Every structure is written in C-alpha cells, then in structure tokens.
Amino acid sequence: MKPTALVFFDLDGTLLNADSMIDEDVKKALSELKQKGAVPFIATGRSQIEIQHILEETVIDSYITLNGQYIHYEGEEVFRNVISPSIVKKMKNLTAEKNLALSLYSPDKIRATFHNDTIRKAYGFIHEEPPAVDAELDEKEDILMMLVLNEEPANDHQITQSFDDLSFFRNTPFSIDTISKGHNKAKGIDALLDAAGMTDVPLYAFGDGANDKEMLSRADHSVAMANGLNEVKELADYVTSANTDGGIREGLKHFGLID
C-alpha cells in the first residue's frame, strides 16, 4: 500500500531534545503520524549505529544516515555511496600532517585515527563516547563519511580547498561532516525514491542545520525549527517552535499530518 506521505526528520536540534533523547510527546506524535499512513524517516548526519536507541524507542524503521550516504527502508538496505579509497587516504594524510583526528564511517562501524581533546568534545557534544581507534578501517571496509575533528577555524579553508571531490558541513564547533561532493540528504531522498519505486508521494522535511538545507528545498513541504539557523528558517515553508518546546507536534499539525 502506497504511503500517504514520507516525512523526514533531522535528529540533533530537531527530533531530539537537549539531552539527545526522544521526548514522550514526540514518540506519540510519530505513532500518530504512522497510524495515518505516513512513513517517518530519520535523516541525519549520524550513522546507523548511533541511532539504534531511537529506532528501539519509536515506530521509525526507515532512515537516511551519514548525510544521505546510507539508506534503509523498512529494515532493508537500499543505497550506499562510497568515498573513493584514494580520497580517504589523502584526507588521512592531510589530517595527520595537521595533527587532527579523523573519524571514518563504514555502514556499521565508526573508527578514529587517534583520540585527543577535540574528538572527546565533538562526541560529547552529541552525548556519545569517542569511537574506538583503528586508522586502517578504510583498508578493510567501505568508507561512506569522514568526520574531521577540528575546532580551529584557521584550518577549515585549507582542508576544504584541498578536495574537489568532497562536500563539507560544519555542524558542531568541533567537527566537519565530510562526504562525496554532490551528495547530501536530498540526494539520499532521490536515491530512496528510485530504489523504492515511489512516485507521487508527498514529501515533508523537518530540520534546523546547514546539512538540512538541501533536504528542506527538495521536500514538497518544509519545516524549520525555531532554534535552527536563520538561513534554514528563511527557506522553510513553516517555522515551528523549538525542538524542546513541542515543535515537532506543532509542525505535523500545521500540515494536517496528525490531528
């Protein structure tokens, strides 16, 4: 049976509260949404292993992770986008030269090149522990995303200008999401629609950050959180309340997705 809608939710600053958890009212709103025939999706820069508690606590079983690089639809993998091994190696070399830690993301693992204060701050920012160290993960598995651990803005320009094949999203003061150029959450939505053979299904998206802009532009109806960046709120169809102030339920009700 074709869904009545596909609804994509960013996590940090959107679906999650200040403690990176799901509020009970949000869980209920997601259940109401699914009962009305829509399919809720997580659409996040996080990996699938970082969202397991959300999948266990909610009715959500579909997700776009790693900023569009890895997609599951109703429990089945439907898409992955792999960064070229030569590009991963180049990034490892550059970050090593600058003494910056780097996290490597495969479909089911996260590994760091080494630990330092910045990596502890970055993962603490999302209430997670730093990943285990394995600087050779790329020699054994596909790498879909990298996280450059850098809190010195002076380093940003040299890193981003050194790679024509990558896109960069600074989502925390301590880290930069790094994926294949031209790929993002919106491209992930397109890959999902192609894989699932779905057409003429209304698309809704909720977000707050820089890596949500393409997704909100791609959706038929977009919602920005009041706590989001101004540039995100400017392009959204509707600005709802903050993620910690009932914004998810308000946004869903505004578009008639729940009663």
N, C-alpha and C positions, 0 to 999 in steps of 0.2 A: 504494500500500500504506500503510495507516494506521501511524503510528509507534507504537512500544511505549511511548514516554514523550516529553514535552517537558521539557527541563532548561534552566533559565535561570540564567546566571551574571553577577553583577556583575563589574566589572573591577578597579578600584583597591581594593586591600586584600582582594581575593577571588581572581580568576583570575590577576592579575598579581603579580609579585614586587616587591621594594622598588625595583627599577630600572624599573618599569612595563613589564617584558618577561614573556614566557611561558617558564617553565621546561620543559626537555625532558620531564620526567616528566609534567607537566600535558598537554603535547601528546599524549603516548602515551595518557594516560587518556582524553582526548577522542576519540581514534581508536577506542579500545576501546569507549567508550560508543556511538559511531555504528555500529560493527560489530554491536552487539547490537540495533540497530533504533531507538534513541532519536535525537531531533534536539536537538543542543546549540544554545542561543541565547546570544548576548551580550545582556545587559540592563543598560544603562549610562546615565549622565548625559552621557557624551561623544557627539560627533557621529560620523557615519559616516566622515568624512574623518580622524578621529583614531584609528580602529580598523583602518585598512587593513593595517597590519603584522601584526595579529592574524589577520585573515582570510587573509592570504597564508601565514602560518606554521602554520595549524591547519586542521582539517577543517570548521570552522564557516563556514557561508554564510548564516546567518539571524541577524537582530539586531533588538533593540528599543533605539533610541537616544534621546538627549535626554529621558531620564526618561519614556519611553513616548509621545513625540510623533511619532516617525518609525519605521516598521517595514518591514523587508524579510523575506520568507520565501522561502528557496531562490532568492535572486537577483532577486526581483521586489518592487517597492514595493506594499504592501497597505494602508498607512494613513499619513496625516499629519494633525496637528492644529495649526491656525494661530492664533496670538495676534492679536487684533483690532488693526489698524493704529493706532487711536486710543489703545489702551493702550500700545503700543510708544512712540508719540510722547510720551505722558505720562511714561513711565519715562525716556526720553531727557532730557526737560526737568528732571525731579527730580534725576537723577544729575548733570546739568550744573550745576545750582544748587549741589550739594554738592561739586563738583569730583571726582566719582567716575567712573572709566572704566566703560564698559558694553560687553560683547560681544554681538553679535547673531548668532543662529544660523539660517541657512536650511537647506534639506535638504542642500545641498552646499557651503556656504561658512560661514566664521566671519570676522566683521569687528569691529574695535574702534572706539569713538568717538575714543579717543586712547590714547597709551601713557604710563604712569607706573611708579613702582617697584612699586606693588601689583599691577598686571597682570603685570609680569615675575615677581614672586614666585608669583602664582597659577598661571601656566602652567609655571613652573619646578618647582612642587610635583608636577606630573604629567609632568615631563621633556619638556615641549613648549615651543616658541617662541611668544611672543605673536602673535596673528593680525594681518594687515595692517589698516591703518586705512581705514575707509570708513563714516562716520557716517550715510550715506544708503542703506545697504543695504536698509532697510525700505521705501524708496520704489520699489525695483525688484524685490524678491523676497519671498516668504512668510517670515515670522519664526516659528519654532516654539519657540524658547527664548531667554532672555536670561541673561547672567551679570553680576551686579552685583559689581564689584571693590571690596570694602570690607573693611578689616581693623580698623575702629574699631567695636566693638560698640554704641557710643552711637548710631550711625546706623541700626542694624538696625530698631529699633522704628518709627521714622518711615517708613522705606521700606515695611516690611511692612504697616503700618496704613494706608497711603495707597492700597492697591489691594484692593478686594473681589473682583476677578476673577482674582487670581493666587495661586499657591501658591509657597512659598519653602523651599528646602532648603540649609542651610549645610553644605557638605561639606568645605570646607577653611578654614583660618584667614583666607584672603584673598578668598573669593568666596562668592556665594549663587546657586545654581541657581534660575531663575525661569521658571515655566511656567503655563499656563492652570489656573485653580482647578478642582479635582475631577479633574484628570488626573495620572496617575503611572504607574509601571511596571506596577502591577496592572491599571489601565485599559487599558494597552497590550496586556497579555496577553488581556484580553477582546476587544479590537478584532482581535487576531490570530486568535483562535478563531472569531470571527464571519466574518472575511474568508476564512479557510481552510476554513470549514465543518466544523471538527473538534469532535467531542463524545466523551466517554468515554475521553479520553486522559489518563493520569495526569500531573500537573504537579509538577515539583520545582524548587526555587529555592535558590540559594546567595547569601549577601550578608553585609555587615558594617556598613553605614552607615545613616544616617537615611532616605535615599531608597530603602532596600531594604525597609522595614518593611511597606508595603502589599503588595509583591510576595511576601514570605515568608508573610504572612497569607493571600494569595489561593491560594498553591500547596497542593496536597494534602499535600506533604511538604517541610519547610523545613529548611535547614542554615545555621547562623550560624558564621562563622569565629571562632576563639579570640581573634583580635586585634580583633574587632568591638566595637561599643558594647554596654554592658550591656543596654540596652533592646532591642537586636536579639537578643541571646542569650536573653533572657527569653522571647521569643515563639516562638523556633525549636523545632522538634521534636528537633533534634540539634545539639549544638555540636561542631564538628570542630576539628582542630588549626589552627594559624595558616596563613595563605596561604604563608608562607615555610618551613613545616615539614610539607609533604605533606598539607595539609588537604583539598585537592580530591579526591585519590585516596581518602583515608580516608572522606570523606563519601559518595562514589559507592559505595564498597564496603559501607558501612554499610547502604545501601538496596538492595543487590544489583543496582545498575545496571552494575557491572563486576565481574569475578571477582577 
